[in-house]
C-alpha cells in the first residue's frame, strides 16, 4: 500500500484531514490561551487563568472551522473584558 491508498482508506472510513485554516486557528488560539493562562497566573486572576485554559483546550471539541474561530474570538473577548485595571 502506498500513501494515496492509505488516504483513500481513511476517507472511506469517514476520516478527513483538517484544513490549513483549522490547523492555523488551533495553533493561534492555543498560543493565545497559554499566554492568557500565564498572565492570569502571574497576576493572580483566576478567571483569566481558567479562560486561558479553555482557550487552549476548546479546539479539541470543535470540528467546523467557523466554530473554531467564533469561539476563539469570543474567549479572547472574554479575557479582554476581564483583564485587571479595566475601567468598569
Beta strands, then each sheet from edge to edge (+ up, - down):
end
